[in-house]
Structure formats: structure tokens, C-alpha cells
Amino acid sequence: MKTMLSGIKPTGRLTLGNYIGAIREFVKYQDEYEMFIFIANQHALTVPIEAAELRKNTKDLIALYLAAGLDPEKTTIFLQSDVPAHAQLGWIMTCLSGYGELQRMTQFKDKMAKQETGITAGLYTYPSLMAADILLYDPDYVPVGIDQKQHVELTRNLAERFNKRYSDTFKIPEPLVTKVGAKIYDLQNPTKKMSKSESSPKGCIELLDNPAQARNKIKSAITDSLGIIQYDPENQPGLANLITILSALTGESIESIVDRYQGKGYGELKKETGDVVFDFLTDLQKRYKEILDSKIVDKVLEEGAKKANAVANKKVAKVYRKVGLKI
Ligand code: TYM
């Protein structure tokens, strides 16, 4: 059986983008792959965050993983900080990464270009920790949204560099990017990614949003004045984004949706998409509440940490021998 691994950082509340680009894929593949899904809580410290908020986001994220359909019987679900091997290999990957190589990471460059204050060294080196997160488990594939693809490519480079310098140690992983929904856009600014940290409340649907408010956000999404329903992300990004959301949540193909809407207006498409989002969130949140009430979260994490540590500790021991840390 081939292996897959991915993670999400609990920096804020999860968005519909996280669901469509990532979580939905994890759930889809868990029957076919040996699956490791974790909460990248150490990555959440790269930006200032209150301890209470981090705790709450972390619990919510695990409950949402389960509510979305991740099954702890099939998938190893764990907290990054419960597996010290991530930080251990993270340092080694940081020392293997070039200074300039990290400077070329688009996400980091974008933050620098915006001249945001308070950029931490952790934000700069986080792709090296992400490489460690991945390489510890020798996955064949890493399902991610398009914005994380470059970091998986860096991971490949670091793995190859290590294997060459010290002998074969890591499997070279491949990023797996979904065809529909690899980047869900801000509803008010449809050339920008829908993001928990950067979108305005109206532009971003959170998985824990009130479903009726989420439906209204879809209704007031920015489109265009062409008045033709076709899938043209370049010239009609807002409309393409709505079609993508509808397709991802229902499984109906983009072509079929476009066909169905020939001769119809944007209002109708927004209504259907809004209703689908409403139903999706209502259902998800019902399961989310049941999961939080059931106290299953602690048990899932305990089991997950055991399994993940067993795999990761072996890999770190091997790496420590190879690089000369173990005498
Ligand atoms: P994060 O937490 O920013 O995002 C988690 C996942 O959600 C995807 N995503 C989106 N997909 C489609 N449309 C959007 N608008 C959208 N926004 C986010 C992301 O591409 C990602 O797949 N560094 C990572 C977390 C991480 C990780 C890892 C992932 C740490 N270690 C190892 C994979 C493997 C991050 O910040 O993702």
C-alpha cells in the first residue's frame, strides 16, 4: 500500500478553501492509502497567537477532520508536537536548506513584499520544518492546495540532497494537487486566495460560519458584467470560483454545470451554490458538535501519537547515525 501524508496549521478558523483543497482529498484517499494526517501546531507559532486560541483552534481542527469523514481506524491522526521527531529532523533540514533557497519561497516573498511587521525567523524557516514533517514518514504523495506545492518541491530537493550526501534515506515525495479546487478564491476579491488570515469576513467562508450567513456571502460574491455562464477563470474569475465550489461540493463536473446553466443568470447559480454550501455546513457542524461532546478527540490523539512516534523515531535514529550526531 502506498503512503500519503498531509497537515494543516491551526492558525485560525478553517475555511472552505482548506476543505476543498485539502481535507476533502484526505477523506477521499484514506481507503486506498496508508494515511497520516496531522495538525501542524508548531507551524502555528510562526505568527503570534494566544495559547488559549491555539488550543481552541487545535481542538476544532481535529473535530472538523473527524466531522469531514476522516476515520481514525484508517488514518493516523496526530498532533505535530506530540511527535518530537518533527522538531529534531526539522533542525537538520534547516541546516540543509540554503539561505537563498528559503528566500525564494513565494509565500515568504509575498509577506516580505507587503512589508508586514513582526515577521519571525520561524516564518522564514518553516518550509524546512515542513520538509521534516513529510520525510519522517516516507510518503509517496502529499495532497495539498496549489499554494503549498512549492514547499513540497523544496522537500523533494532537500531529500535528494540528503540522500546524495549521506546515502539513500528518504523517499522522494510527490505533491498531489486536486484538479477541481486547488485554489479557492476570496469571494470579494476573486484573484486572491480565500485565506483564514488575509480575506475579509465577506470574502471568506469559514467551516464554522453560521450557514445562513455563509449562504449570503455566496449571494453577494463579486462576479462580472458579461452575463454569460461559462468557465473562464482568466476573464470571469468570480464566476469560475463559484462554479468550482459547486462542483467540488456536489461532485458534478464543471462542464455539466456550465451546460445546465446555458441561458440562465448568475442569480440562479448563486442561489444553488449558496444552498449547497448551507446544507454542507449544516451537516458538517452537526457532526462537529457531536464529536466535541463525545470527548473522542483525546483518544484519537493518544492513539495517533503512538503510531506516528513509532514510525518517526525510527527515521530520526537512522538520520542521527548517518549525519554523525550519534557517536
Ligand atoms: P495551511 O494550513 O495554510 O493550509 C492547509 C491546506 O489547505 C490548502 N488550502 C487551500 N486549498 C484551496 N484553496 C484555498 N483557498 C486554500 N487555502 C489553503 C493548503 O494548500 C494546504 O494543503 N505549511 C502547511 C501545513 C503543513 C503541511 C506539512 C502540509 C505543515 N507541514 C506537511 C503538508 C505536509 C500550511 O501552512 O497549510
Residues whose N, C-alpha, C, O or C-beta is under 5 A from the ligand:
A	BS01	TYM	L5 S6 G7 I8 K9 G17 N18 G21 A22 A40 M130 D133 I134 P143 V144 G145 I146 D147 Q148 G181 A182 K183 I184 K193 M194
